[in-house]
Amino acid sequence: MTQLIIVANIKANTDKIDLVKSELLKLIEVTRAEKGCINYDLHQDNENSAHFVFYEKWETRELWQAHMANTHLAEYIVATEGAVTEFTLSEMTVIA
């Protein structure tokens, strides 16, 4: 099966940037240790510090879905409730 690429865009409230960044950073170590995780890289926009992007690569969609069901993501959602203004997620496939 083809590897799955995930691009997640997270935009924080301008007064909650540090909170959101701190909570996103907590996800990295535990996620990188998960079965099927190839890459899990967090980026912050150089011109808009409230904009974060996760670039993820997973062995399969099923393993990514298992990641999405883990408790650390549920804890992140609770911790950042009301602090995130926008969240978009794209599932992608490398074509070239």
DRENDO-1510 file (C-alpha; in Angstrom, 1 decimal, always signed):
<recs>
REC; n; res; u; v; w
REC; 1; MET; +0.0; +0.0; +0.0 .
REC; 2; THR; +1.1; +3.6; -0.7 .
REC; 3; GLN; +2.3; +5.6; +2.2 .
REC; 4; LEU; +0.0; +8.3; +3.6 .
REC; 5; ILE; +1.0; +11.9; +3.9 .
REC; 6; ILE; -0.8; +14.2; +6.3 .
REC; 7; VAL; -0.6; +17.9; +6.2 .
REC; 8; ALA; -2.4; +19.5; +9.2 .
REC; 9; ASN; -2.8; +23.3; +9.5 .
REC; 10; ILE; -3.4; +24.7; +13.0 .
REC; 11; LYS; -4.1; +28.3; +13.6 .
REC; 12; ALA; -4.0; +29.5; +17.2 .
REC; 13; ASN; -5.7; +32.6; +18.7 .
REC; 14; THR; -3.0; +35.3; +18.8 .
REC; 15; ASP; -3.2; +35.4; +22.6 .
REC; 16; LYS; -2.9; +31.5; +22.9 .
REC; 17; ILE; +0.1; +30.9; +20.6 .
REC; 18; ASP; +2.4; +29.8; +23.4 .
REC; 19; LEU; -0.2; +27.4; +24.8 .
REC; 20; VAL; -1.0; +25.8; +21.5 .
REC; 21; LYS; +2.7; +25.5; +20.6 .
REC; 22; SER; +3.5; +23.9; +24.0 .
REC; 23; GLU; +0.7; +21.4; +23.5 .
REC; 24; LEU; +1.7; +20.6; +19.9 .
REC; 25; LEU; +5.3; +19.9; +21.1 .
REC; 26; LYS; +4.0; +17.4; +23.6 .
REC; 27; LEU; +2.6; +15.3; +20.8 .
REC; 28; ILE; +5.9; +14.8; +18.9 .
REC; 29; GLU; +7.9; +12.3; +21.0 .
REC; 30; VAL; +4.9; +10.0; +21.7 .
REC; 31; THR; +3.7; +10.1; +18.1 .
REC; 32; ARG; +7.2; +9.4; +16.6 .
REC; 33; ALA; +7.3; +6.3; +18.7 .
REC; 34; GLU; +4.0; +5.0; +17.3 .
REC; 35; LYS; +3.9; +2.0; +15.0 .
REC; 36; GLY; +3.8; +3.2; +11.3 .
REC; 37; CYS; +5.1; +6.8; +11.9 .
REC; 38; ILE; +7.8; +7.6; +9.4 .
REC; 39; ASN; +7.8; +11.4; +9.9 .
REC; 40; TYR; +6.0; +13.7; +12.3 .
REC; 41; ASP; +7.4; +17.2; +11.9 .
REC; 42; LEU; +6.0; +20.4; +13.3 .
REC; 43; HIS; +6.6; +23.8; +11.6 .
REC; 44; GLN; +5.8; +27.4; +12.6 .
REC; 45; ASP; +5.2; +30.1; +10.0 .
REC; 46; ASN; +7.9; +32.6; +9.9 .
REC; 47; GLU; +5.5; +35.5; +9.3 .
REC; 48; ASN; +2.5; +34.4; +11.2 .
REC; 49; SER; +3.6; +32.8; +14.5 .
REC; 50; ALA; +0.0; +31.7; +15.1 .
REC; 51; HIS; +0.1; +29.3; +12.2 .
REC; 52; PHE; +1.5; +25.8; +12.7 .
REC; 53; VAL; +1.8; +22.9; +10.2 .
REC; 54; PHE; +2.4; +19.2; +10.9 .
REC; 55; TYR; +3.9; +17.3; +8.0 .
REC; 56; GLU; +3.4; +13.6; +8.7 .
REC; 57; LYS; +4.3; +10.4; +6.8 .
REC; 58; TRP; +2.7; +7.1; +7.8 .
REC; 59; GLU; +3.2; +3.6; +6.5 .
REC; 60; THR; -0.5; +3.1; +6.0 .
REC; 61; ARG; -3.8; +4.9; +6.5 .
REC; 62; GLU; -4.9; +2.3; +9.1 .
REC; 63; LEU; -1.8; +3.1; +11.3 .
REC; 64; TRP; -2.5; +6.8; +11.0 .
REC; 65; GLN; -6.1; +6.2; +12.0 .
REC; 66; ALA; -4.9; +4.2; +15.1 .
REC; 67; HIS; -2.7; +7.3; +15.9 .
REC; 68; MET; -5.8; +9.5; +15.6 .
REC; 69; ALA; -7.6; +7.4; +18.2 .
REC; 70; ASN; -4.8; +7.7; +20.8 .
REC; 71; THR; -5.4; +9.4; +24.2 .
REC; 72; HIS; -2.6; +12.0; +23.7 .
REC; 73; LEU; -4.6; +13.6; +20.8 .
REC; 74; ALA; -7.7; +13.7; +23.0 .
REC; 75; GLU; -5.7; +15.3; +25.7 .
REC; 76; TYR; -4.4; +17.9; +23.2 .
REC; 77; ILE; -7.9; +18.7; +22.1 .
REC; 78; VAL; -9.0; +19.3; +25.7 .
REC; 79; ALA; -5.9; +21.4; +26.6 .
REC; 80; THR; -6.4; +23.7; +23.6 .
REC; 81; GLU; -10.2; +24.0; +23.6 .
REC; 82; GLY; -11.0; +27.6; +22.6 .
REC; 83; ALA; -7.4; +28.3; +21.7 .
REC; 84; VAL; -7.4; +27.1; +18.1 .
REC; 85; THR; -9.3; +29.3; +15.5 .
REC; 86; GLU; -8.8; +27.0; +12.5 .
REC; 87; PHE; -7.8; +23.4; +11.8 .
REC; 88; THR; -7.6; +21.7; +8.4 .
REC; 89; LEU; -6.2; +18.3; +7.6 .
REC; 90; SER; -5.3; +16.9; +4.2 .
REC; 91; GLU; -4.7; +13.3; +3.4 .
REC; 92; MET; -2.3; +13.1; +0.5 .
REC; 93; THR; -0.4; +10.7; -1.7 .
REC; 94; VAL; +3.0; +11.3; -3.3 .
REC; 95; ILE; +2.6; +11.3; -7.1 .
REC; 96; ALA; +6.1; +12.2; -8.2 .
</recs>
